[in-house]
Amino acid sequence: MKKFFLIIFLMVAVNCFSQNKQVLYNFTSVPQSLMSNPGADVKYKVYFGMPFFSGISANVGSTSFSAYDLFSNNGVNFNVKLRNVLNSTSRGDHLNANQQLEILNAGFSIGTDENKSYLSFGMYQEFDLMGYAPKDPAILALDGNQPYLGKYFNLNDLSMKAEILSVLHFGIHKNIGENLIVGFRAKIYSSIYNVSSTHNSGYIYTDTNTSTSGPIYNQIISSDIQINTSGLSKFRKNFNGDVLSDIKQKALFGGNLGLGFDAGITYYLKPNLQFTASVVDVGFVSHTKEVKIFKYKGYFEQNGILPLFDGNLTKNSFDEFKSAIPLDSSATSYTTLRPIKFNSSIEYSYGEEYEEVCNCSNNNSGIVYRNAVGAQLFMMSTPRMPLFALTGYYRRKIIDALQLKVTYTIDSYSYRNIGLGLSSNLGPVNFYLMADNLLEYQDLSKARSLSFQLGLNFIFKE
Amino acid sequence: MKVNRNINIILLGLFVFLANSCTSNLDFNQANTIVVEPVVVSNLASFEIQASSFNIGGVEQPSLGAFSNFDVFSDPNLIRHVLEADFYFEIDKGIRRDFTIDINFLDVKDALLYTISFGVPANTSAFKYTIPFRGANLSLLEQTRKLAFVIHLNPGTPVLTSTSTEILKLRSSLTAYLKVK
C-alpha cells in the first residue's frame, strides 16, 4: 500500500516533457534527422547506422518538482516535501516520457543528379508514456474525504497511456525541382505491450445532508473508468515464460499491428532561406491479441445500512457498491492512435564557402554556409490539449568534420531550455551527441527535464 | 576570424560544462518514511420507524430488531491501517417513551462480540452519541460480520398503539482515521 501511495504521488508530481527533439530536427549532418522529417535535405550517397548504437534517445522530465525537491538530504521531513510537491501540481500537469533505440537504420541515394531520390529503412524500438496528474484521487488518498466535504473528486483526472512497440519503416525522399524536397515514410507498428486509460469520467462526492431525513451524508460515486491493455494478459497468471523472448517475438510482427506514416518537406525560398515542415507518427495500432479491458462503470449512492426490521437480512453497502459499479472485463479489440508530432522550421544561412567537390545538383551550386540561424515550432497531440514548443537556434560548421547546433526552447514547462548538439565526422564515421536543458547540469538533481540523443553512423558522402 | 574563434571557444566550453555536471546529495531511502493519514467519513446506517410498528395485533412489542451484513473491516490489510473508528449516532423526533438502542456486533458464527448501547429519553429531538473504537477494540471490528440493531421500549406509558403517529429516526456515520506507513 505504501508503494501505491508513492506511485500515486509521483504520478501527480512528475510532469510533462514532450517528445520534442529540437536539437536533432533539421540537423542534417546526422542521418537520424530524417526520422523527424523524411523530407530533410540530406546529402549522403550511402549511410548506415551501427546496429543498436545508431540512435539512442530518452526524454524524462518534470515541471513541478525535481528529484532534489523530493529526495534532497536536507533534513526536511519527506512527508513535508511530498505535500509541497502535491500542492504545486495541477491536474493539467502530465508525464510524457519517451525512449527510442534504433535497431537498424540505413539509406542510400538512387537516380541521376537530375532525378535523385533517397531510400531509407530501418527498425527501432520505442517506449512512450503519458500520464496526467491524478490530482483529485491523490488528494483523496492523502487526506481522505473528511476535510473536503462538498468537493467533487474528479475521476477524469485519471488519464494515462503507456506503450512499448517496435517500428519497421521505409522512407523515400525526392528532390522535386531545384527548391523542393519531399519525403514520405511508411511505418508498420508492432505493439509489444500497451496500457491506455484516457477517457475516464465520474466523481466521488461527499457532503453533509442538510435534510433531517435520510443519511448523515450525501455520498455518491459515479464512475466511468476503462483500462485497455494488450500484450499483458499472460503476466496476470504467474507467468513463467521468458519475458525477453516474448518481447522479441512481439517486436518481430508478433504483436498487435498498426500502420502509420511520416511526411515532410524542405523548401528553399532562396538559396540561403529554407522552410521545412513534417508530421510524424500519423497512425494507429489495432489491438486484437492478448487484449483485456477492465471497466468500472456505474452510479452508487452510499446510504449505509438501511435495516428493514422485517426479519430479513440487509445487505451491507459494500456489496451494493460492487453490484452498482462492478468490475467488468472483456477481450474486445480496441484501437489506439499514435501521438502525432508536427515540426516546422525557417532557417537563414550565411557565411558562404565553396565545397571542394562541387555538388551542383541542388540549389546550392556548390555553395555551403558556415552558419545558420532559425526558428522551429513543435506540436504534439495528447489525450487533452496539444503540446507546443518554440525553438530558436544557431547552427555552425566549425570545421568540415564538426558541426554544432545550439537551441533555446520555450514551452509550457520551461523558459530557459538551452540545448546543444555535436555531430562529428571522422572519415565515414559519424558520431553525434545532443542534450538539452544544459543550465540544469549545474545540479542534475534539480533538473526537471533532461533529454539526450546519441549514436554512431557510417556516412559515405556524394 | 576572431569572432569565429570566440564562438568555437564558447561552444566547446559548453561541452566542457556539460561534462562537469554535478548533483546534490540525494537520499532515495526517504521514500520508506512516507506516512499517509487520511480521514474517511461514511454513512453507517439510517432508518425511520413508525411508533405504530411496535404494536402488532394490538399488543405492544418490547423490542424490534434488524440484522445486516457488516464486514467492511474484515480485511486485515485494511484494519491494520486503522488507528481509530468512531461510530456516531443521531436520534431525532423520538417516540413518547424512553427506549434503548443496542447495536450488537456479531462474528461469523453470529456470536456476540460487542454491544453499543445507549438510552434515549422520550420525545428526544436531537440525541447524539459517539463511541470510538481504538486499540484492542479494533480487533472486534475485524471479527465482525453482522450488525444487529435492536430497539427496546423501556417499561412505561403511553402504550404504543396501531394509531401512534410518532416516528423514530436514527442515522449514523463512521469516521475512520487511517495511518499508512
Interface residues (C-beta under 8 A of the other chain):
Chain A: M1 K2 F5 L6 A67 Y68 L70 F71 S72 N73 N77 F78 N79 K81 L82 L140 A141 L142 D143 G144 N145 Q146 P147 L149 T206 T212 S213 G214 P215 I216 Y217 Q219 Q302 N303 G304 I305 L306 P307 L308 F309 D310 L313 T314 K315 N316 S317 F318 D319 R370 R396 I398 L404 V406 L420 L422 A435 L438 Y441 Q442 D443 L444 S445 K446
Chain B: N4 I7 N8 L11 L14 F15 F17 L18 S21 C22 T23 S24 N25 L26 D27 F28 Q30 A31 N32 T33 I34 V35 V36 P38 V39 V40 V41 S42 N43 L44 A45 S46 F47 E48 I49 S53 L64 G65 A66 F67 S68 N69 F70 D71 V72 N77 H81 Y88 E90 D92 K146 L147 F149 K169 R171 S172 S173 T175 A176 L178 V180 K181
